[in-house]
């Protein structure tokens, strides 16, 4: 093979590698929207403020509850896989679980729940009035679904997606439930 042929093959490979990036794996928010406030005390009583992440980290934010039988544990398990996949780049991401069940979830319970998936995950449990403000700001509702067959037992309907917030504090995408950890990691590498 001539040097000219090798050079043309290398140039063709370089050009094809410069093609458009693949699409993100979630629902892309275009144009990105400013993320509403999230303020709540963590398990140690220290205030957590989403605005404090601006310029420092990308944030994966999920509203759920610790008694959730399906979406919440699978989402946090997918997050844990994504964090492992990211390796050292995971330091640039904050993973925040926010409880929507103030009747059962305290800051300590929410933190313990989140940390069972990964010790770096943040678990927050806003009080009822704070949760009302979050629902209004983020545009979602929470509904308690009582089980008539089990007195006192209830489920909670809540948003099922993970909000991905860039370092400028803008919502860039919403990842749907069951997004594989590798896909989450790929998106987080791109969203800064």
N, CA and C atoms as an extended XYZ file, in Angstrom:
576
Properties=species:S:1:pos:R:3:atomname:S:1:resname:S:1:resid:I:1 pbc="F F F"
N         0.856       -1.163        0.000 N   UNK     1
C         0.000        0.000        0.000 CA  UNK     1
C         0.907        1.233        0.000 C   UNK     1
N         0.569        2.165       -0.830 N   UNK     2
C         1.388        3.369       -0.944 CA  UNK     2
C         1.122        4.307        0.218 C   UNK     2
N         2.068        5.200        0.447 N   UNK     3
C         1.922        6.199        1.499 CA  UNK     3
C         0.715        7.080        1.220 C   UNK     3
N         0.493        7.368       -0.080 N   UNK     4
C        -0.653        8.204       -0.455 CA  UNK     4
C        -1.968        7.511       -0.074 C   UNK     4
N        -2.065        6.201       -0.312 N   UNK     5
C        -3.276        5.429        0.014 CA  UNK     5
C        -3.496        5.397        1.530 C   UNK     5
N        -2.441        5.195        2.302 N   UNK     6
C        -2.535        5.175        3.764 CA  UNK     6
C        -3.021        6.532        4.260 C   UNK     6
N        -2.483        7.617        3.697 N   UNK     7
C        -2.891        8.960        4.099 CA  UNK     7
C        -4.358        9.211        3.787 C   UNK     7
N        -4.837        8.782        2.618 N   UNK     8
C        -6.240        9.016        2.261 CA  UNK     8
C        -7.177        8.200        3.153 C   UNK     8
N        -6.787        6.989        3.534 N   UNK     9
C        -7.608        6.178        4.449 CA  UNK     9
C        -7.662        6.849        5.823 C   UNK     9
N        -6.519        7.348        6.298 N   UNK    10
C        -6.477        8.025        7.595 CA  UNK    10
C        -7.326        9.284        7.580 C   UNK    10
N        -7.275       10.038        6.501 N   UNK    11
C        -8.082       11.259        6.407 CA  UNK    11
C        -9.568       10.929        6.370 C   UNK    11
N        -9.962        9.881        5.654 N   UNK    12
C       -11.369        9.484        5.598 CA  UNK    12
C       -11.862        9.066        6.977 C   UNK    12
N       -11.025        8.346        7.717 N   UNK    13
C       -11.406        7.927        9.072 CA  UNK    13
C       -11.551        9.134        9.981 C   UNK    13
N       -10.657       10.104        9.845 N   UNK    14
C       -10.725       11.301       10.678 CA  UNK    14
C       -11.973       12.111       10.379 C   UNK    14
N       -12.332       12.227        9.107 N   UNK    15
C       -13.531       12.971        8.727 CA  UNK    15
C       -14.775       12.273        9.247 C   UNK    15
N       -14.845       10.937        9.151 N   UNK    16
C       -16.044       10.239        9.626 CA  UNK    16
C       -16.152       10.327       11.146 C   UNK    16
N       -15.022       10.423       11.841 N   UNK    17
C       -15.054       10.551       13.299 CA  UNK    17
C       -15.524       11.928       13.733 C   UNK    17
N       -15.512       12.893       12.830 N   UNK    18
C       -15.916       14.259       13.162 CA  UNK    18
C       -17.392       14.503       12.880 C   UNK    18
N       -18.129       13.471       12.596 N   UNK    19
C       -19.552       13.611       12.291 CA  UNK    19
C       -20.320       14.109       13.498 C   UNK    19
N       -21.619       14.304       13.342 N   UNK    20
C       -22.419       14.819       14.465 CA  UNK    20
C       -22.439       13.837       15.633 C   UNK    20
N       -22.529       14.412       16.818 N   UNK    21
C       -22.607       13.570       18.007 CA  UNK    21
C       -23.938       12.832       18.015 C   UNK    21
N       -23.956       11.639       18.598 N   UNK    22
C       -25.232       10.936       18.701 CA  UNK    22
C       -26.176       11.704       19.615 C   UNK    22
N       -27.475       11.489       19.472 N   UNK    23
C       -28.411       12.216       20.344 CA  UNK    23
C       -28.266       11.764       21.800 C   UNK    23
N       -28.684       12.650       22.696 N   UNK    24
C       -28.728       12.291       24.110 CA  UNK    24
C       -29.794       11.221       24.302 C   UNK    24
N       -29.746       10.514       25.420 N   UNK    25
C       -30.635        9.381       25.667 CA  UNK    25
C       -31.958        9.750       26.327 C   UNK    25
N       -32.120       11.001       26.736 N   UNK    26
C       -33.342       11.420       27.406 CA  UNK    26
C       -34.133       12.395       26.559 C   UNK    26
N       -35.085       13.039       27.195 N   UNK    27
C       -35.882       14.086       26.553 CA  UNK    27
C       -35.077       15.372       26.660 C   UNK    27
N       -34.621       15.872       25.522 N   UNK    28
C       -33.771       17.059       25.486 CA  UNK    28
C       -34.626       18.303       25.695 C   UNK    28
N       -34.174       19.179       26.564 N   UNK    29
C       -34.849       20.449       26.819 CA  UNK    29
C       -34.118       21.509       25.983 C   UNK    29
N       -34.769       21.941       24.903 N   UNK    30
C       -34.142       22.873       23.970 CA  UNK    30
C       -35.097       24.007       23.651 C   UNK    30
N       -34.793       25.201       24.068 N   UNK    31
C       -33.567       25.594       24.746 CA  UNK    31
C       -33.582       25.146       26.208 C   UNK    31
N       -32.383       24.978       26.782 N   UNK    32
C       -32.321       24.584       28.194 CA  UNK    32
C       -33.052       25.602       29.067 C   UNK    32
N       -33.679       25.099       30.140 N   UNK    33
C       -34.430       25.970       31.055 CA  UNK    33
C       -33.708       26.094       32.384 C   UNK    33
N       -33.815       27.271       32.962 N   UNK    34
C       -33.239       27.513       34.287 CA  UNK    34
C       -33.883       26.547       35.290 C   UNK    34
N       -33.058       25.855       36.059 N   UNK    35
C       -33.580       24.931       37.070 CA  UNK    35
C       -34.146       25.729       38.241 C   UNK    35
N       -35.367       25.401       38.665 N   UNK    36
C       -35.915       26.061       39.852 CA  UNK    36
C       -35.093       25.721       41.101 C   UNK    36
N       -35.350       26.451       42.147 N   UNK    37
C       -34.663       26.275       43.420 CA  UNK    37
C       -34.953       24.905       44.030 C   UNK    37
N       -33.957       24.342       44.693 N   UNK    38
C       -34.120       23.195       45.584 CA  UNK    38
C       -33.287       23.530       46.810 C   UNK    38
N       -33.979       23.717       47.921 N   UNK    39
C       -33.308       23.988       49.197 CA  UNK    39
C       -33.933       23.105       50.263 C   UNK    39
N       -33.087       22.376       50.963 N   UNK    40
C       -33.563       21.531       52.062 CA  UNK    40
C       -32.366       21.170       52.924 C   UNK    40
N       -32.631       20.811       54.160 N   UNK    41
C       -31.565       20.393       55.071 CA  UNK    41
C       -31.207       18.941       54.790 C   UNK    41
N       -29.906       18.642       54.864 N   UNK    42
C       -29.479       17.259       54.698 CA  UNK    42
C       -29.543       16.546       56.050 C   UNK    42
N       -29.084       15.316       56.098 N   UNK    43
C       -29.184       14.510       57.319 CA  UNK    43
C       -28.422       15.112       58.487 C   UNK    43
N       -27.382       15.863       58.203 N   UNK    44
C       -26.598       16.491       59.271 CA  UNK    44
C       -27.175       17.839       59.679 C   UNK    44
N       -28.275       18.246       59.038 N   UNK    45
C       -28.885       19.529       59.344 CA  UNK    45
C       -28.298       20.682       58.553 C   UNK    45
N       -27.307       20.376       57.707 N   UNK    46
C       -26.692       21.419       56.879 CA  UNK    46
C       -27.599       21.716       55.689 C   UNK    46
N       -27.714       22.965       55.305 N   UNK    47
C       -28.575       23.293       54.172 CA  UNK    47
C       -27.954       22.852       52.847 C   UNK    47
N       -28.763       22.228       52.018 N   UNK    48
C       -28.360       21.930       50.642 CA  UNK    48
C       -29.096       22.921       49.743 C   UNK    48
N       -28.357       23.529       48.827 N   UNK    49
C       -28.926       24.502       47.898 CA  UNK    49
C       -28.431       24.157       46.501 C   UNK    49
N       -29.358       23.831       45.615 N   UNK    50
C       -29.000       23.479       44.242 CA  UNK    50
C       -28.169       24.576       43.589 C   UNK    50
N       -28.461       25.831       43.895 N   UNK    51
C       -27.690       26.940       43.307 CA  UNK    51
C       -26.205       26.860       43.681 C   UNK    51
N       -25.892       26.220       44.780 N   UNK    52
C       -24.501       26.079       45.194 CA  UNK    52
C       -23.675       25.205       44.263 C   UNK    52
N       -24.346       24.448       43.387 N   UNK    53
C       -23.645       23.581       42.435 CA  UNK    53
C       -23.221       24.338       41.177 C   UNK    53
N       -23.808       25.523       40.943 N   UNK    54
C       -23.503       26.280       39.717 CA  UNK    54
C       -22.007       26.519       39.576 C   UNK    54
N       -21.540       26.287       38.370 N   UNK    55
C       -20.132       26.487       38.072 CA  UNK    55
C       -19.221       25.405       38.610 C   UNK    55
N       -19.768       24.465       39.367 N   UNK    56
C       -18.948       23.432       40.006 CA  UNK    56
C       -19.224       22.035       39.473 C   UNK    56
N       -20.526       21.686       39.374 N   UNK    57
C       -20.881       20.311       39.017 CA  UNK    57
C       -22.134       20.268       38.151 C   UNK    57
N       -22.230       19.202       37.387 N   UNK    58
C       -23.480       18.821       36.743 CA  UNK    58
C       -24.295       18.106       37.826 C   UNK    58
N       -25.623       18.213       37.774 N   UNK    59
C       -26.462       17.593       38.804 CA  UNK    59
C       -27.471       16.652       38.158 C   UNK    59
N       -27.569       15.446       38.711 N   UNK    60
C       -28.645       14.513       38.382 CA  UNK    60
C       -29.617       14.595       39.560 C   UNK    60
N       -30.859       15.005       39.302 N   UNK    61
C       -31.842       15.268       40.361 CA  UNK    61
C       -33.076       14.419       40.133 C   UNK    61
N       -33.509       13.737       41.188 N   UNK    62
C       -34.665       12.842       41.083 CA  UNK    62
C       -35.584       13.057       42.277 C   UNK    62
N       -36.878       13.179       42.008 N   UNK    63
C       -37.891       13.286       43.057 CA  UNK    63
C       -38.527       11.914       43.233 C   UNK    63
N       -38.439       11.353       44.437 N   UNK    64
C       -38.995       10.024       44.691 CA  UNK    64
C       -39.302        9.857       46.161 C   UNK    64
N       -39.354        8.611       46.620 N   UNK    65
C       -39.592        8.369       48.047 CA  UNK    65
C       -39.031        7.002       48.417 C   UNK    65
N       -38.695        6.839       49.673 N   UNK    66
C       -37.957        5.655       50.109 CA  UNK    66
C       -38.787        4.381       50.165 C   UNK    66
N       -40.101        4.488       50.203 N   UNK    67
C       -40.953        3.297       50.212 CA  UNK    67
C       -41.366        2.885       48.803 C   UNK    67
N       -40.845        3.544       47.799 N   UNK    68
C       -41.182        3.279       46.400 CA  UNK    68
C       -40.767        1.845       46.042 C   UNK    68
N       -41.678        1.080       45.444 N   UNK    69
C       -41.355       -0.313       45.148 CA  UNK    69
C       -40.663       -0.539       43.804 C   UNK    69
N       -40.584        0.465       42.948 N   UNK    70
C       -40.105        0.179       41.597 CA  UNK    70
C       -39.197        1.252       41.007 C   UNK    70
N       -39.733        2.379       40.592 N   UNK    71
C       -38.964        3.383       39.847 CA  UNK    71
C       -37.791        3.942       40.650 C   UNK    71
N       -38.007        4.246       41.921 N   UNK    72
C       -36.951        4.876       42.722 CA  UNK    72
C       -35.732        3.962       42.906 C   UNK    72
N       -35.914        2.729       43.369 N   UNK    73
C       -34.709        1.906       43.549 CA  UNK    73
C       -34.018        1.566       42.229 C   UNK    73
N       -34.779        1.368       41.165 N   UNK    74
C       -34.111        1.058       39.895 CA  UNK    74
C       -33.376        2.282       39.348 C   UNK    74
N       -33.950        3.471       39.541 N   UNK    75
C       -33.268        4.693       39.083 CA  UNK    75
C       -31.961        4.885       39.833 C   UNK    75
N       -31.983        4.759       41.151 N   UNK    76
C       -30.746        4.947       41.913 CA  UNK    76
C       -29.731        3.848       41.625 C   UNK    76
N       -30.190        2.643       41.342 N   UNK    77
C       -29.264        1.574       40.938 CA  UNK    77
C       -28.622        1.915       39.587 C   UNK    77
N       -29.407        2.479       38.664 N   UNK    78
C       -28.848        2.920       37.379 CA  UNK    78
C       -27.854        4.057       37.578 C   UNK    78
N       -28.161        4.967       38.510 N   UNK    79
C       -27.211        6.035       38.839 CA  UNK    79
C       -25.888        5.447       39.335 C   UNK    79
N       -25.982        4.455       40.217 N   UNK    80
C       -24.769        3.851       40.777 CA  UNK    80
C       -23.921        3.236       39.665 C   UNK    80
N       -24.563        2.577       38.724 N   UNK    81
C       -23.844        2.007       37.575 CA  UNK    81
C       -23.197        3.131       36.769 C   UNK    81
N       -23.934        4.218       36.526 N   UNK    82
C       -23.393        5.348       35.771 CA  UNK    82
C       -22.194        5.942       36.501 C   UNK    82
N       -22.288        6.076       37.810 N   UNK    83
C       -21.185        6.661       38.577 CA  UNK    83
C       -19.939        5.793       38.465 C   UNK    83
N       -20.102        4.487       38.560 N   UNK    84
C       -18.950        3.589       38.407 CA  UNK    84
C       -18.372        3.701       36.993 C   UNK    84
N       -19.236        3.793       36.006 N   UNK    85
C       -18.788        3.901       34.611 CA  UNK    85
C       -18.009        5.193       34.385 C   UNK    85
N       -18.422        6.273       35.034 N   UNK    86
C       -17.741        7.552       34.864 CA  UNK    86
C       -16.335        7.566       35.464 C   UNK    86
N       -16.079        6.704       36.417 N   UNK    87
C       -14.762        6.685       37.043 CA  UNK    87
C       -14.449        8.018       37.695 C   UNK    87
N       -13.253        8.551       37.445 N   UNK    88
C       -12.845        9.803       38.091 CA  UNK    88
C       -13.691       10.994       37.632 C   UNK    88
N       -14.318       10.908       36.467 N   UNK    89
C       -15.184       11.996       35.983 CA  UNK    89
C       -16.441       12.139       36.843 C   UNK    89
N       -16.765       11.131       37.638 N   UNK    90
C       -17.947       11.193       38.505 CA  UNK    90
C       -17.829       12.303       39.545 C   UNK    90
N       -16.620       12.757       39.821 N   UNK    91
C       -16.439       13.852       40.779 CA  UNK    91
C       -17.085       15.138       40.274 C   UNK    91
N       -17.338       15.240       38.986 N   UNK    92
C       -17.971       16.416       38.403 CA  UNK    92
C       -19.479       16.351       38.379 C   UNK    92
N       -20.048       15.330       39.037 N   UNK    93
C       -21.509       15.154       39.051 CA  UNK    93
C       -21.982       15.039       40.496 C   UNK    93
N       -23.073       15.744       40.820 N   UNK    94
C       -23.737       15.593       42.122 CA  UNK    94
C       -25.033       14.835       41.863 C   UNK    94
N       -25.278       13.793       42.613 N   UNK    95
C       -26.451       12.937       42.477 CA  UNK    95
C       -27.376       13.247       43.644 C   UNK    95
N       -28.572       13.789       43.372 N   UNK    96
C       -29.447       14.285       44.438 CA  UNK    96
C       -30.819       13.615       44.356 C   UNK    96
N       -31.160       12.895       45.412 N   UNK    97
C       -32.472       12.258       45.573 CA  UNK    97
C       -33.276       13.132       46.533 C   UNK    97
N       -34.467       13.585       46.095 N   UNK    98
C       -35.322       14.440       46.916 CA  UNK    98
C       -36.621       13.693       47.203 C   UNK    98
N       -36.890       13.428       48.463 N   UNK    99
C       -38.113       12.710       48.833 CA  UNK    99
C       -39.351       13.591       48.650 C   UNK    99
N       -40.432       12.954       48.214 N   UNK   100
C       -41.726       13.632       48.084 CA  UNK   100
C       -42.734       13.054       49.085 C   UNK   100
N       -42.216       12.423       50.136 N   UNK   101
C       -43.064       11.774       51.141 CA  UNK   101
C       -42.680       12.270       52.540 C   UNK   101
N       -43.052       13.531       52.867 N   UNK   102
C       -42.630       14.091       54.153 CA  UNK   102
C       -43.258       13.388       55.359 C   UNK   102
N       -44.322       12.620       55.160 N   UNK   103
C       -44.936       11.913       56.283 CA  UNK   103
C       -44.053       10.765       56.775 C   UNK   103
N       -43.314       10.142       55.878 N   UNK   104
C       -42.491        8.992       56.279 CA  UNK   104
C       -40.991        9.243       56.177 C   UNK   104
N       -40.578       10.133       55.288 N   UNK   105
C       -39.143       10.324       55.045 CA  UNK   105
C       -38.600       11.552       55.768 C   UNK   105
N       -37.663       11.316       56.656 N   UNK   106
C       -36.926       12.394       57.312 CA  UNK   106
C       -35.633       12.599       56.513 C   UNK   106
N       -34.901       13.680       56.767 N   UNK   107
C       -33.611       13.843       56.100 CA  UNK   107
C       -32.671       12.650       56.337 C   UNK   107
N       -32.693       12.095       57.542 N   UNK   108
C       -31.826       10.959       57.850 CA  UNK   108
C       -32.225        9.725       57.048 C   UNK   108
N       -33.521        9.465       56.945 N   UNK   109
C       -34.002        8.307       56.193 CA  UNK   109
C       -33.686        8.471       54.709 C   UNK   109
N       -33.917        9.665       54.168 N   UNK   110
C       -33.635        9.911       52.749 CA  UNK   110
C       -32.146        9.767       52.457 C   UNK   110
N       -31.310       10.277       53.346 N   UNK   111
C       -29.859       10.165       53.148 CA  UNK   111
C       -29.410        8.710       53.205 C   UNK   111
N       -29.897        7.975       54.189 N   UNK   112
C       -29.530        6.559       54.317 CA  UNK   112
C       -29.980        5.773       53.088 C   UNK   112
N       -31.176        6.072       52.606 N   UNK   113
C       -31.701        5.396       51.410 CA  UNK   113
C       -30.798        5.667       50.203 C   UNK   113
N       -30.476        6.930       49.960 N   UNK   114
C       -29.649        7.277       48.797 CA  UNK   114
C       -28.263        6.656       48.910 C   UNK   114
N       -27.696        6.686       50.097 N   UNK   115
C       -26.334        6.182       50.291 CA  UNK   115
C       -26.231        4.669       50.213 C   UNK   115
N       -27.347        3.966       50.342 N   UNK   116
C       -27.253        2.512       50.189 CA  UNK   116
C       -26.912        2.136       48.746 C   UNK   116
N       -27.157        3.039       47.808 N   UNK   117
C       -26.814        2.806       46.408 CA  UNK   117
C       -25.400        3.279       46.110 C   UNK   117
N       -24.995        4.386       46.705 N   UNK   118
C       -23.635        4.907       46.569 CA  UNK   118
C       -23.405        5.903       47.705 C   UNK   118
N       -22.261        5.822       48.335 N   UNK   119
C       -21.995        6.663       49.506 CA  UNK   119
C       -21.909        8.151       49.185 C   UNK   119
N       -21.777        8.512       47.910 N   UNK   120
C       -21.684        9.933       47.552 CA  UNK   120
C       -23.044       10.552       47.220 C   UNK   120
N       -24.085        9.749       47.115 N   UNK   121
C       -25.401       10.275       46.758 CA  UNK   121
C       -25.968       11.119       47.903 C   UNK   121
N       -26.631       12.205       47.537 N   UNK   122
C       -27.258       13.104       48.501 CA  UNK   122
C       -28.738       12.730       48.601 C   UNK   122
N       -29.237       12.578       49.813 N   UNK   123
C       -30.654       12.321       50.045 CA  UNK   123
C       -31.252       13.452       50.850 C   UNK   123
N       -32.315       14.061       50.342 N   UNK   124
C       -32.972       15.187       51.009 CA  UNK   124
C       -34.434       14.850       51.256 C   UNK   124
N       -34.984       15.417       52.317 N   UNK   125
C       -36.404       15.231       52.631 CA  UNK   125
C       -36.976       16.578       53.061 C   UNK   125
N       -37.490       17.352       52.113 N   UNK   126
C       -38.067       18.646       52.478 CA  UNK   126
C       -39.321       18.475       53.331 C   UNK   126
N       -39.592       19.475       54.155 N   UNK   127
C       -40.829       19.479       54.936 CA  UNK   127
C       -42.009       19.708       53.994 C   UNK   127
N       -43.219       19.514       54.492 N   UNK   128
C       -44.428       19.631       53.660 CA  UNK   128
C       -44.525       20.971       52.940 C   UNK   128
N       -44.275       22.069       53.642 N   UNK   129
C       -44.362       23.395       53.017 CA  UNK   129
C       -43.299       23.563       51.939 C   UNK   129
N       -42.097       23.034       52.187 N   UNK   130
C       -41.033       23.094       51.175 CA  UNK   130
C       -41.415       22.255       49.952 C   UNK   130
N       -42.011       21.090       50.202 N   UNK   131
C       -42.427       20.230       49.094 CA  UNK   131
C       -43.487       20.926       48.245 C   UNK   131
N       -44.421       21.625       48.893 N   UNK   132
C       -45.427       22.385       48.136 CA  UNK   132
C       -44.757       23.395       47.220 C   UNK   132
N       -43.749       24.095       47.733 N   UNK   133
C       -43.016       25.077       46.924 CA  UNK   133
C       -42.271       24.407       45.776 C   UNK   133
N       -41.659       23.246       46.046 N   UNK   134
C       -40.959       22.514       44.988 CA  UNK   134
C       -41.912       22.085       43.887 C   UNK   134
N       -43.083       21.584       44.284 N   UNK   135
C       -44.063       21.156       43.279 CA  UNK   135
C       -44.475       22.326       42.390 C   UNK   135
N       -44.721       23.465       42.989 N   UNK   136
C       -45.127       24.634       42.213 CA  UNK   136
C       -44.000       25.092       41.291 C   UNK   136
N       -42.781       25.143       41.807 N   UNK   137
C       -41.650       25.634       41.014 CA  UNK   137
C       -41.265       24.674       39.887 C   UNK   137
N       -41.291       23.384       40.172 N   UNK   138
C       -40.872       22.381       39.191 CA  UNK   138
C       -42.019       21.891       38.317 C   UNK   138
N       -43.258       22.242       38.667 N   UNK   139
C       -44.403       21.896       37.830 CA  UNK   139
C       -44.813       20.436       37.870 C   UNK   139
N       -44.790       19.846       39.062 N   UNK   140
C       -45.274       18.471       39.184 CA  UNK   140
C       -46.220       18.373       40.364 C   UNK   140
N       -46.957       17.286       40.420 N   UNK   141
C       -47.838       17.034       41.557 CA  UNK   141
C       -47.447       15.711       42.201 C   UNK   141
N       -47.802       15.603       43.452 N   UNK   142
C       -47.572       14.394       44.232 CA  UNK   142
C       -48.930       13.978       44.777 C   UNK   142
N       -49.258       12.728       44.596 N   UNK   143
C       -50.542       12.230       45.069 CA  UNK   143
C       -50.333       10.977       45.903 C   UNK   143
N       -50.930       10.974       47.095 N   UNK   144
C       -50.911        9.759       47.916 CA  UNK   144
C       -52.006        8.835       47.413 C   UNK   144
N       -51.634        7.589       47.178 N   UNK   145
C       -52.577        6.580       46.697 CA  UNK   145
C       -52.742        5.536       47.796 C   UNK   145
N       -53.872        5.625       48.489 N   UNK   146
C       -54.129        4.745       49.626 CA  UNK   146
C       -54.556        3.368       49.131 C   UNK   146
N       -54.040        2.344       49.802 N   UNK   147
C       -54.404        0.962       49.489 CA  UNK   147
C       -55.529        0.542       50.438 C   UNK   147
N       -56.774        0.408       49.920 N   UNK   148
C       -57.887        0.056       50.809 CA  UNK   148
C       -57.730       -1.306       51.477 C   UNK   148
N       -56.930       -2.184       50.880 N   UNK   149
C       -56.733       -3.511       51.458 CA  UNK   149
C       -55.709       -3.506       52.599 C   UNK   149
N       -54.943       -2.427       52.708 N   UNK   150
C       -53.907       -2.350       53.743 CA  UNK   150
C       -54.022       -1.004       54.455 C   UNK   150
N       -54.806       -0.937       55.540 N   UNK   151
C       -54.986        0.333       56.253 CA  UNK   151
C       -53.650        0.970       56.643 C   UNK   151
N       -53.538        2.260       56.339 N   UNK   152
C       -52.327        3.003       56.664 CA  UNK   152
C       -51.252        2.939       55.596 C   UNK   152
N       -51.370        1.983       54.696 N   UNK   153
C       -50.364        1.863       53.634 CA  UNK   153
C       -50.748        2.767       52.464 C   UNK   153
N       -49.754        3.337       51.834 N   UNK   154
C       -50.018        4.153       50.651 CA  UNK   154
C       -48.785        4.205       49.763 C   UNK   154
N       -49.038        4.482       48.504 N   UNK   155
C       -47.978        4.749       47.533 CA  UNK   155
C       -48.042        6.239       47.205 C   UNK   155
N       -47.028        6.733       46.540 N   UNK   156
C       -46.983        8.139       46.187 CA  UNK   156
C       -46.666        8.262       44.695 C   UNK   156
N       -47.552        8.921       43.963 N   UNK   157
C       -47.231        9.191       42.558 CA  UNK   157
C       -46.289       10.392       42.536 C   UNK   157
N       -45.315       10.346       41.637 N   UNK   158
C       -44.288       11.388       41.583 CA  UNK   158
C       -43.671       11.405       40.192 C   UNK   158
N       -42.892       12.447       39.864 N   UNK   159
C       -42.219       12.449       38.565 CA  UNK   159
C       -41.277       11.249       38.485 C   UNK   159
N       -41.181       10.647       37.337 N   UNK   160
C       -40.372        9.435       37.216 CA  UNK   160
C       -39.018        9.672       36.567 C   UNK   160
N       -38.782       10.858       36.029 N   UNK   161
C       -37.538       11.111       35.313 CA  UNK   161
C       -36.473       11.762       36.172 C   UNK   161
N       -35.232       11.627       35.715 N   UNK   162
C       -34.089       12.303       36.326 CA  UNK   162
C       -33.822       13.590       35.561 C   UNK   162
N       -33.818       14.703       36.268 N   UNK   163
C       -33.485       15.989       35.661 CA  UNK   163
C       -31.964       16.122       35.622 C   UNK   163
N       -31.425       16.391       34.443 N   UNK   164
C       -29.984       16.611       34.305 CA  UNK   164
C       -29.758       18.112       34.145 C   UNK   164
N       -29.025       18.682       35.095 N   UNK   165
C       -28.820       20.129       35.181 CA  UNK   165
C       -27.343       20.413       34.946 C   UNK   165
N       -27.068       21.280       33.983 N   UNK   166
C       -25.669       21.579       33.661 CA  UNK   166
C       -25.051       22.514       34.696 C   UNK   166
N       -23.784       22.794       34.538 N   UNK   167
C       -23.060       23.618       35.512 CA  UNK   167
C       -23.513       25.069       35.515 C   UNK   167
N       -24.245       25.457       34.484 N   UNK   168
C       -24.799       26.817       34.447 CA  UNK   168
C       -26.162       26.870       35.147 C   UNK   168
N       -26.629       25.732       35.676 N   UNK   169
C       -27.902       25.703       36.390 CA  UNK   169
C       -29.111       25.555       35.495 C   UNK   169
N       -28.905       24.995       34.279 N   UNK   170
C       -30.003       24.839       33.328 CA  UNK   170
C       -30.362       23.362       33.163 C   UNK   170
N       -31.663       23.077       33.090 N   UNK   171
C       -32.113       21.709       32.832 CA  UNK   171
C       -31.845       21.421       31.358 C   UNK   171
N       -31.036       20.402       31.090 N   UNK   172
C       -30.661       20.069       29.717 CA  UNK   172
C       -31.419       18.877       29.170 C   UNK   172
N       -31.778       17.941       30.052 N   UNK   173
C       -32.540       16.773       29.613 CA  UNK   173
C       -33.216       16.132       30.809 C   UNK   173
N       -34.196       15.294       30.490 N   UNK   174
C       -34.850       14.471       31.500 CA  UNK   174
C       -34.664       13.030       31.062 C   UNK   174
N       -33.988       12.255       31.899 N   UNK   175
C       -33.767       10.843       31.613 CA  UNK   175
C       -34.956       10.042       32.122 C   UNK   175
N       -35.498        9.207       31.270 N   UNK   176
C       -36.648        8.394       31.637 CA  UNK   176
C       -36.220        7.208       32.509 C   UNK   176
N       -37.158        6.633       33.250 N   UNK   177
C       -36.831        5.456       34.065 CA  UNK   177
C       -36.250        4.349       33.190 C   UNK   177
N       -35.405        3.549       33.774 N   UNK   178
C       -34.759        2.407       33.125 CA  UNK   178
C       -33.760        2.799       32.043 C   UNK   178
N       -33.278        4.045       32.086 N   UNK   179
C       -32.175        4.411       31.198 CA  UNK   179
C       -30.940        3.697       31.738 C   UNK   179
N       -30.285        2.885       30.913 N   UNK   180
C       -29.118        2.131       31.405 CA  UNK   180
C       -28.016        3.051       31.928 C   UNK   180
N       -27.302        2.582       32.921 N   UNK   181
C       -26.227        3.351       33.521 CA  UNK   181
C       -25.184        3.816       32.516 C   UNK   181
N       -24.869        2.979       31.528 N   UNK   182
C       -23.885        3.369       30.515 CA  UNK   182
C       -24.386        4.560       29.707 C   UNK   182
N       -25.691        4.597       29.410 N   UNK   183
C       -26.260        5.717       28.655 CA  UNK   183
C       -26.289        6.989       29.507 C   UNK   183
N       -26.601        6.838       30.794 N   UNK   184
C       -26.581        7.984       31.703 CA  UNK   184
C       -25.164        8.558       31.746 C   UNK   184
N       -24.176        7.680       31.894 N   UNK   185
C       -22.781        8.127       31.958 CA  UNK   185
C       -22.387        8.841       30.667 C   UNK   185
N       -22.794        8.304       29.523 N   UNK   186
C       -22.453        8.927       28.236 CA  UNK   186
C       -23.024       10.346       28.154 C   UNK   186
N       -24.264       10.523       28.610 N   UNK   187
C       -24.881       11.855       28.563 CA  UNK   187
C       -24.184       12.808       29.538 C   UNK   187
N       -23.864       12.322       30.719 N   UNK   188
C       -23.232       13.174       31.722 CA  UNK   188
C       -21.834       13.606       31.299 C   UNK   188
N       -21.171       12.802       30.506 N   UNK   189
C       -19.865       13.216       29.966 CA  UNK   189
C       -20.016       14.410       29.019 C   UNK   189
N       -21.146       14.490       28.342 N   UNK   190
C       -21.374       15.548       27.357 CA  UNK   190
C       -21.984       16.804       27.949 C   UNK   190
N       -22.768       16.656       29.003 N   UNK   191
C       -23.454       17.804       29.595 CA  UNK   191
C       -22.587       18.365       30.711 C   UNK   191
N       -22.138       19.545       30.508 N   UNK   192
C       -21.259       20.206       31.492 CA  UNK   192
C       -21.864       21.519       31.922 C   UNK   192
